[in-house]
Amino acid sequence: KKGDTQGLVRYTAPPKERGTAYLRSGESTWLYLPSGEKVVRVGAKQNFGGGDFSNADIFRLSLVLDYVPTLAGEEEMEGQPCYKLELKAKDRSVAYDRVVYWVRSDGTFYPVRSEYYTIAGKKLKWLTVSEIALLGGRKRPTLLTMESALDAGARTTLRFLSIDDGVKLEETLFTPSALERGE
């Protein structure tokens, strides 16, 4: 990640996925599949890597850029005292019209749960964030589980094993041509 508008994910394992890469730069997301040897633009609402996370879920680098928050109250969620926020999309270009977002009220403000809704008010899925650990020199949530409201029992889990906040990333990494070159 570089700032609030650029992100890059490159698969290093398993062997059959090695070299696959996703890039977010500004409002655009691209996918590079080594087997096809080309870069294609993908939509924010498309599934990331075939799981329950969308490209927008992975590459939404700043909620502030896409949503207007309102404090909706305080309540317990996942055994944690939380502030409940209602996030309303600033425009129709984002993946979800509304997000209900719970963050810890203990001063850490760690996210606990998010629920994602369509413009018609239908819940699509929810994210549970847990397992706080020291990564990259600071404590942060390390386990993210996305569950589908449309496909009962469907879930995808992401676990952060390491994070290095000190890496300096060159601007040239965040271009579609750099994806193809494997940079």
Backbone as ProteinMPNN parsed JSONL, in Angstrom:
{"seq_chain_A": "KKGDTQGLVRYTAPPKERGTAYLRSGESTWLYLPSGEKVVRVGAKQNFGGGDFSNADIFRLSLVLDYVPTLAGEEEMEGQPCYKLELKAKDRSVAYDRVVYWVRSDGTFYPVRSEYYTIAGKKLKWLTVSEIALLGGRKRPTLLTMESALDAGARTTLRFLSIDDGVKLEETLFTPSALERGE", "coords_chain_A": {"N_chain_A": [[0.851, -1.165, 0.0], [0.49, 2.216, -0.771], [0.041, 5.239, 0.444], [-3.334, 6.489, 0.281], [-4.439, 5.714, -2.097], [-3.176, 3.804, -3.632], [-2.395, 0.387, -4.169], [-0.962, -2.896, -4.05], [-1.038, -6.316, -4.731], [0.638, -9.294, -4.794], [0.815, -12.64, -5.644], [2.717, -15.162, -4.135], [2.612, -17.769, -3.506], [0.185, -20.428, -3.546], [2.129, -22.581, -5.784], [0.658, -22.758, -8.281], [-0.667, -20.337, -8.4], [1.275, -18.471, -8.266], [2.768, -15.401, -9.164], [0.433, -14.197, -10.037], [-1.236, -11.11, -9.883], [-2.644, -8.166, -8.406], [-3.558, -4.807, -8.868], [-4.166, -1.621, -7.583], [-4.734, 1.61, -8.464], [-5.462, 4.818, -7.965], [-8.711, 5.18, -9.064], [-8.879, 2.803, -10.411], [-8.614, -0.756, -10.922], [-6.525, -3.483, -11.628], [-5.827, -6.759, -12.95], [-3.385, -9.248, -13.185], [-2.771, -12.18, -14.844], [-0.545, -14.731, -14.979], [-0.713, -16.967, -16.705], [-2.171, -16.078, -18.891], [-0.668, -14.007, -19.671], [-1.258, -11.248, -19.694], [-2.552, -8.018, -18.755], [-5.601, -7.145, -17.261], [-8.354, -4.955, -16.798], [-10.327, -4.83, -13.867], [-13.462, -4.926, -12.116], [-14.634, -3.182, -9.155], [-16.559, -4.583, -7.743], [-16.186, -7.222, -8.338], [-15.238, -10.573, -7.365], [-12.435, -11.087, -5.293], [-9.792, -13.048, -6.026], [-11.479, -15.261, -6.215], [-12.857, -15.669, -3.836], [-14.896, -14.656, -0.991], [-14.389, -12.027, -0.494], [-14.457, -8.869, -2.124], [-12.876, -7.065, -4.843], [-13.004, -4.404, -4.065], [-13.204, -4.667, -1.288], [-10.657, -5.521, -0.578], [-9.025, -3.541, -1.676], [-10.024, -1.09, -0.791], [-8.765, 1.578, 0.288], [-9.125, 3.715, 1.906], [-11.721, 4.499, 3.911], [-12.757, 7.001, 4.35], [-12.527, 8.375, 1.967], [-14.571, 7.318, 0.407], [-17.004, 7.185, 1.828], [-19.558, 8.718, 3.92], [-19.576, 9.141, 7.294], [-21.723, 8.415, 10.128], [-22.367, 8.59, 13.544], [-24.039, 6.041, 15.037], [-24.623, 5.092, 17.493], [-23.872, 3.184, 20.507], [-22.893, -0.126, 21.139], [-22.581, -3.583, 22.132], [-20.498, -5.81, 20.363], [-19.475, -8.859, 19.105], [-18.554, -9.495, 21.638], [-17.254, -7.18, 22.444], [-17.202, -3.813, 23.647], [-18.517, -1.3, 21.604], [-18.457, 1.437, 19.189], [-21.039, 2.186, 17.008], [-21.175, 2.743, 13.64], [-22.716, 4.326, 10.87], [-22.142, 4.147, 7.539], [-22.434, 5.935, 4.654], [-22.463, 5.762, 1.183], [-20.631, 8.081, -0.815], [-21.026, 8.375, -3.494], [-22.271, 6.556, -6.41], [-20.224, 5.007, -7.38], [-18.855, 3.354, -5.661], [-18.525, 0.077, -4.112], [-20.524, -0.672, -2.265], [-23.634, 0.566, -1.097], [-24.233, 1.193, 1.501], [-22.628, 0.822, 4.633], [-22.509, -0.773, 7.7], [-20.692, -0.298, 10.533], [-18.692, -1.407, 13.118], [-16.582, -0.321, 15.665], [-14.08, -0.752, 18.153], [-14.67, 0.729, 21.332], [-12.778, 1.207, 23.204], [-10.681, 2.93, 22.964], [-8.76, 2.035, 21.213], [-9.957, 1.78, 18.778], [-10.105, -0.312, 16.989], [-11.378, -2.108, 14.213], [-14.284, -4.2, 14.42], [-16.536, -5.444, 13.325], [-18.19, -5.417, 10.152], [-20.951, -4.699, 8.1], [-22.323, -5.124, 4.907], [-24.287, -3.474, 2.497], [-26.721, -3.319, -0.184], [-27.999, -0.837, -2.504], [-30.713, -1.163, -2.378], [-31.041, -1.961, 0.182], [-30.479, -4.569, 0.927], [-28.692, -6.984, 2.753], [-25.481, -7.992, 1.9], [-23.117, -9.245, 2.79], [-20.898, -9.911, 5.603], [-18.183, -8.815, 7.626], [-15.884, -10.028, 9.956], [-13.515, -9.019, 12.269], [-10.614, -9.94, 13.94], [-8.35, -11.316, 16.436], [-5.897, -9.786, 17.629], [-2.577, -8.749, 17.188], [0.987, -8.144, 17.452], [2.322, -6.663, 14.744], [4.483, -5.432, 12.285], [5.561, -3.604, 14.028], [3.521, -2.558, 15.565], [0.431, -3.056, 17.388], [-2.3, -4.729, 15.861], [-5.355, -5.773, 14.183], [-5.376, -9.126, 12.942], [-6.745, -11.191, 11.733], [-9.199, -11.67, 9.36], [-12.469, -12.339, 8.519], [-14.724, -12.964, 6.043], [-18.12, -13.338, 5.448], [-20.78, -14.646, 3.543], [-24.02, -13.335, 3.0], [-25.71, -14.189, 1.123], [-25.054, -16.717, 0.262], [-25.36, -19.22, 2.154], [-23.188, -20.287, 4.682], [-20.886, -19.825, 3.21], [-17.629, -18.608, 3.348], [-14.646, -16.669, 3.649], [-11.32, -16.445, 4.699], [-8.796, -14.216, 5.676], [-5.512, -13.985, 6.769], [-3.108, -12.055, 8.306], [0.283, -12.486, 8.329], [2.723, -11.247, 8.465], [3.855, -7.865, 8.488], [5.382, -5.076, 7.084], [5.922, -1.946, 7.799], [7.83, -0.15, 7.073], [8.719, -0.217, 4.459], [9.78, 1.292, 1.475], [8.116, 2.203, -1.312], [8.409, 2.391, -4.767], [7.042, 4.695, -7.118], [6.763, 3.7, -9.686], [6.014, 1.05, -9.418], [3.279, 0.97, -9.326], [1.823, 0.663, -11.754], [0.094, -0.643, -14.619], [1.848, -1.817, -16.514], [4.059, -2.499, -14.969], [3.008, -4.6, -13.531], [2.843, -6.635, -15.455], [5.544, -7.02, -15.986], [6.317, -8.162, -13.666], [7.313, -6.784, -11.487]], "CA_chain_A": [[0.0, 0.0, 0.0], [1.183, 3.494, -0.747], [-0.964, 6.269, 0.629], [-4.733, 6.057, 0.31], [-4.966, 5.466, -3.439], [-2.414, 2.802, -4.379], [-2.153, -0.878, -3.491], [-0.483, -3.972, -4.914], [-1.014, -7.659, -4.147], [1.282, -10.252, -5.693], [0.826, -13.985, -5.075], [3.995, -15.879, -4.169], [2.27, -19.174, -3.297], [0.778, -21.7, -3.96], [2.801, -22.529, -7.087], [-0.231, -22.519, -9.43], [-1.107, -18.935, -8.36], [2.474, -17.618, -8.217], [2.863, -14.404, -10.227], [-0.833, -13.483, -10.163], [-1.103, -9.839, -9.179], [-3.703, -7.167, -8.472], [-3.073, -3.451, -8.685], [-5.136, -0.527, -7.447], [-4.122, 2.922, -8.599], [-6.58, 5.754, -8.1], [-10.026, 4.53, -9.118], [-8.804, 1.63, -11.289], [-8.014, -2.002, -10.427], [-6.117, -4.391, -12.696], [-5.437, -8.118, -12.604], [-2.436, -9.895, -14.093], [-2.73, -13.642, -14.76], [0.637, -15.16, -15.724], [-1.059, -17.921, -17.764], [-2.642, -15.314, -20.05], [0.381, -13.024, -19.941], [-1.747, -9.899, -19.968], [-3.195, -7.279, -17.684], [-6.977, -6.755, -17.568], [-9.006, -4.12, -15.795], [-11.405, -5.541, -13.186], [-14.373, -4.06, -11.372], [-14.567, -3.176, -7.695], [-17.507, -5.533, -7.173], [-15.795, -8.594, -8.665], [-14.597, -11.31, -6.282], [-10.983, -11.102, -5.24], [-9.222, -14.391, -5.923], [-12.499, -16.301, -6.181], [-13.437, -15.834, -2.503], [-16.03, -13.826, -0.593], [-13.956, -10.628, -0.521], [-14.452, -8.262, -3.457], [-11.713, -6.208, -5.064], [-13.189, -3.202, -3.248], [-12.915, -5.0, 0.104], [-9.207, -5.611, -0.434], [-8.356, -2.317, -2.098], [-10.59, 0.144, -0.262], [-7.621, 2.017, 1.054], [-9.561, 4.748, 2.835], [-13.175, 4.636, 3.991], [-13.064, 8.437, 4.341], [-12.651, 8.831, 0.584], [-15.761, 6.773, -0.246], [-18.216, 7.173, 2.645], [-19.852, 9.74, 4.915], [-19.935, 8.41, 8.514], [-22.603, 8.963, 11.148], [-22.378, 7.777, 14.755], [-25.396, 5.511, 15.216], [-24.792, 4.669, 18.872], [-22.892, 2.286, 21.099], [-23.427, -1.447, 21.487], [-21.597, -4.655, 22.188], [-20.421, -6.636, 19.162], [-18.433, -9.876, 19.228], [-18.029, -9.433, 23.007], [-16.497, -5.942, 22.636], [-17.972, -2.563, 23.606], [-18.206, -0.671, 20.311], [-19.22, 2.497, 18.556], [-21.67, 1.728, 15.778], [-21.177, 3.799, 12.633], [-23.418, 4.123, 9.602], [-21.367, 4.749, 6.461], [-23.251, 6.104, 3.45], [-21.613, 6.02, 0.019], [-20.655, 9.444, -1.348], [-21.58, 8.28, -4.845], [-22.608, 5.187, -6.832], [-19.051, 4.315, -7.915], [-18.308, 2.418, -4.677], [-19.128, -1.259, -4.178], [-21.682, -0.822, -1.37], [-24.347, 1.809, -0.838], [-24.206, 1.46, 2.94], [-21.862, -0.1, 5.466], [-22.645, -0.6, 9.141], [-19.302, -0.538, 10.931], [-18.48, -1.362, 14.553], [-15.193, -0.197, 16.09], [-13.934, -0.803, 19.607], [-14.763, 2.018, 22.014], [-11.781, 1.183, 24.279], [-9.591, 3.839, 22.643], [-7.953, 1.49, 20.115], [-10.791, 1.96, 17.587], [-9.946, -1.442, 16.073], [-12.648, -2.587, 13.653], [-14.757, -5.474, 14.965], [-17.45, -6.043, 12.36], [-18.763, -4.556, 9.123], [-22.013, -5.31, 7.299], [-22.344, -4.445, 3.616], [-25.649, -3.451, 1.974], [-26.993, -2.784, -1.517], [-28.814, 0.379, -2.533], [-32.073, -1.576, -2.011], [-31.058, -2.291, 1.6], [-30.235, -5.994, 1.148], [-27.361, -7.293, 3.277], [-24.733, -8.885, 1.022], [-22.129, -10.019, 3.536], [-20.365, -9.244, 6.771], [-16.78, -9.057, 7.931], [-15.512, -10.056, 11.366], [-12.087, -8.743, 12.402], [-10.231, -10.428, 15.262], [-6.976, -11.723, 16.732], [-4.974, -8.653, 17.679], [-1.192, -9.169, 17.392], [2.015, -7.172, 17.103], [2.849, -6.826, 13.389], [4.992, -4.167, 11.754], [5.914, -2.692, 15.11], [2.377, -2.088, 16.344], [-0.679, -4.004, 17.491], [-3.355, -4.541, 14.87], [-6.101, -7.005, 13.9], [-4.649, -9.953, 11.976], [-7.628, -12.2, 11.139], [-10.4, -11.098, 8.753], [-13.341, -13.384, 7.994], [-15.867, -12.444, 5.302], [-19.172, -14.342, 5.291], [-21.809, -14.253, 2.591], [-25.426, -13.385, 3.416], [-26.439, -14.738, -0.017], [-24.67, -18.114, 0.095], [-25.215, -19.69, 3.532], [-22.014, -21.093, 4.979], [-19.718, -19.397, 2.442], [-16.76, -17.696, 4.085], [-13.253, -16.582, 3.242], [-10.514, -15.905, 5.779], [-7.475, -13.663, 5.394], [-4.703, -13.842, 7.976], [-1.85, -11.348, 8.11], [1.367, -13.166, 9.025], [3.754, -10.246, 8.716], [3.655, -6.56, 7.874], [6.541, -4.201, 7.208], [5.467, -0.574, 7.544], [8.955, 0.69, 6.705], [9.114, -0.398, 3.064], [9.588, 2.442, 0.588], [7.67, 1.694, -2.603], [8.584, 3.315, -5.888], [5.829, 5.037, -7.867], [6.709, 2.879, -10.908], [5.38, -0.24, -9.109], [1.831, 1.096, -9.376], [1.387, 0.811, -13.139], [-0.226, -1.935, -15.241], [3.009, -2.412, -17.187], [4.9, -3.109, -13.944], [2.38, -5.905, -13.22], [3.254, -7.577, -16.506], [6.974, -7.293, -15.861], [6.566, -8.875, -12.408], [8.081, -5.932, -10.556]], "C_chain_A": [[0.897, 1.227, 0.0], [0.121, 4.576, -0.687], [-2.362, 5.674, 0.657], [-5.274, 5.689, -1.06], [-4.218, 4.393, -4.222], [-2.176, 1.554, -3.539], [-1.762, -1.939, -4.499], [-0.486, -5.268, -4.129], [-0.414, -8.581, -5.188], [1.345, -11.604, -4.985], [2.217, -14.592, -5.222], [3.788, -17.381, -3.97], [0.753, -19.265, -3.281], [1.35, -21.593, -5.381], [1.882, -22.213, -8.272], [-0.733, -21.075, -9.5], [0.071, -17.961, -8.409], [2.531, -16.676, -9.428], [1.566, -13.659, -10.485], [-0.73, -12.199, -9.342], [-2.322, -8.958, -9.415], [-3.083, -5.809, -8.184], [-4.244, -2.502, -8.551], [-4.351, 0.772, -7.539], [-5.243, 3.909, -8.891], [-7.896, 5.005, -8.06], [-10.019, 3.226, -9.914], [-8.116, 0.452, -10.616], [-7.725, -2.892, -11.616], [-5.703, -5.73, -12.12], [-4.462, -8.626, -13.647], [-2.453, -11.386, -13.805], [-1.559, -14.122, -15.604], [0.314, -16.107, -16.876], [-1.528, -17.219, -19.033], [-1.652, -14.26, -20.495], [-0.158, -11.654, -20.345], [-2.456, -9.33, -18.754], [-4.603, -6.905, -18.137], [-7.524, -5.9, -16.428], [-10.164, -4.913, -15.193], [-12.225, -4.552, -12.371], [-14.249, -4.223, -9.873], [-15.454, -4.24, -7.068], [-17.162, -6.99, -7.47], [-15.087, -9.236, -7.484], [-13.084, -11.266, -6.416], [-10.518, -12.545, -5.064], [-10.242, -15.502, -5.805], [-13.154, -16.52, -4.829], [-14.597, -14.903, -2.259], [-15.672, -12.348, -0.445], [-14.071, -10.131, -1.958], [-13.153, -7.483, -3.624], [-11.803, -4.939, -4.213], [-12.877, -3.474, -1.782], [-11.413, -5.01, 0.362], [-8.555, -4.258, -0.678], [-9.032, -1.028, -1.662], [-9.555, 0.66, 0.721], [-7.966, 3.116, 2.052], [-11.082, 4.845, 2.804], [-13.588, 6.099, 3.873], [-13.253, 8.954, 2.916], [-13.992, 8.445, -0.043], [-17.071, 6.942, 0.52], [-18.315, 8.372, 3.575], [-20.317, 9.005, 6.174], [-20.902, 9.183, 9.41], [-22.528, 8.035, 12.353], [-23.812, 7.356, 15.027], [-25.632, 5.004, 16.633], [-23.638, 3.815, 19.356], [-23.583, 0.97, 21.409], [-22.303, -2.468, 21.516], [-21.67, -5.477, 20.905], [-19.243, -7.585, 19.338], [-17.751, -9.798, 20.602], [-17.238, -8.182, 23.339], [-17.44, -4.74, 22.708], [-17.536, -1.77, 22.373], [-19.021, 0.584, 20.059], [-19.773, 1.9, 17.272], [-21.752, 2.917, 14.827], [-22.0, 3.381, 11.431], [-22.605, 4.868, 8.549], [-22.223, 4.769, 5.208], [-22.332, 6.477, 2.297], [-21.773, 7.454, -0.455], [-21.217, 9.471, -2.758], [-21.753, 6.812, -5.218], [-21.401, 4.404, -7.354], [-18.46, 3.299, -6.94], [-19.119, 1.12, -4.675], [-20.41, -1.397, -3.358], [-22.315, 0.537, -1.115], [-24.236, 2.209, 0.625], [-23.382, 0.394, 3.628], [-22.166, 0.236, 6.915], [-21.335, -1.123, 9.728], [-19.171, -0.381, 12.44], [-16.986, -1.287, 14.833], [-15.152, -0.204, 17.612], [-13.98, 0.611, 20.2], [-13.768, 2.114, 23.169], [-10.592, 2.103, 24.019], [-8.684, 3.326, 21.531], [-8.631, 1.742, 18.773], [-10.559, 0.863, 16.545], [-11.309, -1.812, 15.501], [-12.996, -3.947, 14.248], [-15.631, -6.192, 13.939], [-17.92, -4.973, 11.381], [-19.844, -5.348, 8.403], [-22.195, -4.46, 6.056], [-23.714, -4.6, 2.955], [-25.716, -2.858, 0.565], [-27.808, -1.498, -1.392], [-30.27, 0.076, -2.146], [-32.173, -1.989, -0.544], [-30.816, -3.757, 1.916], [-28.809, -6.219, 1.647], [-26.702, -8.324, 2.377], [-23.801, -9.804, 1.789], [-21.714, -9.25, 4.769], [-18.945, -9.712, 7.033], [-16.588, -9.031, 9.436], [-13.993, -9.934, 11.436], [-11.672, -9.122, 13.82], [-8.731, -10.712, 15.352], [-5.988, -10.569, 16.594], [-3.571, -9.189, 17.975], [-0.25, -8.045, 16.988], [2.586, -7.522, 15.736], [3.324, -5.467, 12.899], [5.267, -3.145, 12.829], [4.75, -2.132, 15.895], [1.294, -3.158, 16.382], [-1.737, -3.672, 16.464], [-4.123, -5.844, 14.709], [-5.394, -7.797, 12.801], [-5.516, -10.999, 11.276], [-8.913, -11.534, 10.657], [-11.209, -12.225, 8.131], [-14.568, -12.752, 7.359], [-16.86, -13.579, 5.099], [-20.274, -13.795, 4.399], [-23.197, -14.361, 3.213], [-26.268, -14.029, 2.322], [-26.196, -16.231, -0.215], [-24.347, -18.674, 1.481], [-24.002, -20.606, 3.692], [-20.761, -20.684, 4.223], [-18.928, -18.382, 3.257], [-15.348, -17.783, 3.547], [-12.49, -15.904, 4.369], [-9.178, -15.408, 5.248], [-6.748, -13.505, 6.72], [-3.395, -13.141, 7.603], [-0.788, -12.03, 8.964], [2.506, -12.214, 9.34], [3.394, -8.973, 7.959], [4.925, -5.755, 8.113], [6.09, -2.801, 6.819], [6.58, 0.33, 7.035], [9.391, 0.587, 5.263], [8.822, 0.865, 2.266], [9.281, 1.908, -0.808], [7.791, 2.766, -3.675], [7.262, 3.508, -6.627], [5.653, 4.141, -9.093], [6.099, 1.496, -10.671], [3.877, -0.212, -9.386], [1.328, 1.423, -10.774], [1.047, -0.558, -13.706], [0.98, -2.593, -15.92], [3.968, -3.047, -16.183], [4.329, -4.466, -13.499], [2.87, -6.968, -14.174], [4.725, -7.96, -16.381], [7.301, -8.035, -14.573], [7.359, -8.094, -11.394], [7.437, -5.904, -9.199]], "O_chain_A": [[1.922, 1.271, 0.679], [-0.609, 4.8, -1.653], [-2.551, 4.51, 1.011], [-6.459, 5.379, -1.183], [-4.583, 4.097, -5.359], [-1.808, 1.635, -2.367], [-2.174, -1.892, -5.659], [0.002, -5.321, -3.0], [-0.888, -8.648, -6.323], [1.86, -11.709, -3.872], [2.818, -14.543, -6.295], [4.691, -18.173, -4.238], [0.089, -18.26, -3.024], [1.081, -20.624, -6.091], [2.28, -21.478, -9.176], [-1.179, -20.635, -10.56], [-0.126, -16.758, -8.575], [2.362, -17.106, -10.569], [1.587, -12.589, -11.094], [-0.197, -12.208, -8.233], [-2.945, -8.998, -10.476], [-2.185, -5.689, -7.35], [-5.204, -2.573, -9.319], [-3.413, 0.996, -6.775], [-5.89, 3.841, -9.936], [-8.161, 4.269, -7.11], [-11.07, 2.606, -10.072], [-7.169, 0.621, -9.848], [-8.561, -3.046, -12.507], [-5.286, -5.83, -10.966], [-4.679, -8.459, -14.848], [-2.188, -11.817, -12.683], [-1.568, -13.944, -16.822], [0.98, -16.07, -17.911], [-1.301, -17.719, -20.136], [-1.787, -13.687, -21.576], [0.4, -10.985, -21.215], [-2.895, -10.053, -17.86], [-4.793, -6.412, -19.249], [-7.196, -6.103, -15.259], [-10.899, -5.588, -15.914], [-11.744, -3.485, -11.989], [-13.816, -5.264, -9.38], [-15.149, -4.748, -5.989], [-17.781, -7.897, -6.914], [-14.423, -8.558, -6.7], [-12.534, -11.393, -7.51], [-10.827, -13.182, -4.057], [-9.908, -16.59, -5.337], [-13.934, -17.46, -4.674], [-15.217, -14.411, -3.202], [-16.56, -11.509, -0.287], [-13.813, -10.88, -2.901], [-12.419, -7.269, -2.659], [-10.791, -4.458, -3.702], [-12.34, -2.602, -1.098], [-10.956, -4.555, 1.41], [-7.631, -3.873, 0.04], [-8.644, 0.043, -2.127], [-9.496, 0.208, 1.865], [-7.175, 3.41, 2.948], [-11.664, 5.23, 1.79], [-14.66, 6.399, 3.348], [-14.046, 9.867, 2.684], [-14.498, 9.15, -0.916], [-18.144, 6.853, -0.077], [-17.309, 8.963, 3.968], [-21.337, 8.317, 6.14], [-20.903, 10.414, 9.45], [-22.617, 6.817, 12.198], [-24.692, 8.194, 15.223], [-26.726, 4.535, 16.945], [-22.586, 3.729, 18.724], [-24.719, 0.951, 21.882], [-21.216, -2.236, 20.987], [-22.755, -5.8, 20.421], [-18.141, -7.157, 19.68], [-16.543, -10.003, 20.722], [-16.614, -8.111, 24.398], [-18.38, -4.651, 21.918], [-16.344, -1.59, 22.127], [-20.101, 0.78, 20.616], [-19.07, 1.201, 16.542], [-22.319, 3.958, 15.159], [-21.981, 2.219, 11.024], [-22.403, 6.077, 8.655], [-22.685, 3.722, 4.753], [-21.52, 7.395, 2.414], [-22.881, 7.988, -0.499], [-21.814, 10.464, -3.176], [-21.419, 5.926, -4.431], [-21.548, 3.243, -7.736], [-17.647, 2.466, -7.341], [-20.245, 1.073, -5.169], [-21.294, -2.17, -3.728], [-21.616, 1.535, -0.938], [-24.155, 3.392, 0.957], [-23.424, -0.78, 3.262], [-22.09, 1.398, 7.315], [-20.925, -2.25, 9.451], [-19.507, 0.671, 12.982], [-16.21, -2.086, 14.308], [-16.072, 0.277, 18.273], [-13.41, 1.554, 19.65], [-13.891, 2.995, 24.02], [-9.608, 2.07, 24.758], [-7.915, 4.1, 20.96], [-7.961, 1.899, 17.752], [-10.788, 1.08, 15.355], [-12.299, -1.828, 16.234], [-12.11, -4.749, 14.544], [-15.483, -7.393, 13.713], [-18.032, -3.795, 11.722], [-19.669, -6.535, 8.128], [-22.219, -3.231, 6.129], [-24.244, -5.707, 2.861], [-24.897, -2.025, 0.177], [-28.246, -1.129, -0.302], [-30.975, 0.951, -1.645], [-33.256, -2.33, -0.069], [-30.936, -4.155, 3.074], [-27.847, -5.724, 1.061], [-27.264, -9.387, 2.113], [-23.698, -10.993, 1.487], [-22.11, -8.101, 4.97], [-18.562, -10.837, 6.71], [-17.07, -8.124, 10.115], [-13.272, -10.657, 10.748], [-12.292, -8.687, 14.79], [-7.962, -10.382, 14.449], [-5.333, -10.41, 15.563], [-3.39, -9.985, 18.897], [-0.636, -7.116, 16.278], [3.251, -8.546, 15.577], [2.635, -4.463, 13.081], [5.212, -1.943, 12.572], [4.947, -1.318, 16.797], [1.243, -4.045, 15.529], [-2.042, -2.506, 16.217], [-3.612, -6.909, 15.056], [-4.875, -7.218, 11.846], [-5.065, -11.629, 10.319], [-9.629, -10.911, 11.441], [-10.694, -12.982, 7.308], [-15.357, -12.089, 8.032], [-16.49, -14.656, 4.632], [-20.648, -12.626, 4.495], [-23.515, -15.351, 3.872], [-27.423, -14.382, 2.563], [-27.031, -16.929, -0.791], [-23.202, -18.612, 1.93], [-23.819, -21.565, 2.942], [-19.67, -21.147, 4.556], [-19.485, -17.421, 3.786], [-14.91, -18.823, 3.057], [-12.951, -14.909, 4.93], [-8.512, -16.092, 4.471], [-7.295, -12.959, 7.678], [-2.674, -13.576, 6.705], [-0.941, -12.141, 10.18], [3.178, -12.356, 10.362], [2.721, -9.009, 6.929], [5.474, -5.756, 9.215], [5.901, -2.51, 5.638], [6.317, 1.455, 6.61], [10.353, 1.247, 4.87], [7.737, 1.438, 2.374], [10.114, 1.23, -1.41], [7.334, 3.897, -3.504], [6.465, 2.578, -6.741], [4.526, 3.852, -9.495], [5.703, 0.832, -11.629], [3.273, -1.252, -9.65], [0.52, 2.332, -10.963], [1.659, -1.549, -13.307], [1.105, -3.817, -15.892], [4.626, -4.035, -16.507], [5.081, -5.369, -13.134], [3.262, -8.061, -13.765], [5.097, -9.103, -16.645], [8.43, -8.492, -14.393], [8.012, -8.679, -10.529], [7.94, -5.243, -8.291]]}, "name": "protein", "num_of_chains": 1, "seq": "KKGDTQGLVRYTAPPKERGTAYLRSGESTWLYLPSGEKVVRVGAKQNFGGGDFSNADIFRLSLVLDYVPTLAGEEEMEGQPCYKLELKAKDRSVAYDRVVYWVRSDGTFYPVRSEYYTIAGKKLKWLTVSEIALLGGRKRPTLLTMESALDAGARTTLRFLSIDDGVKLEETLFTPSALERGE"}
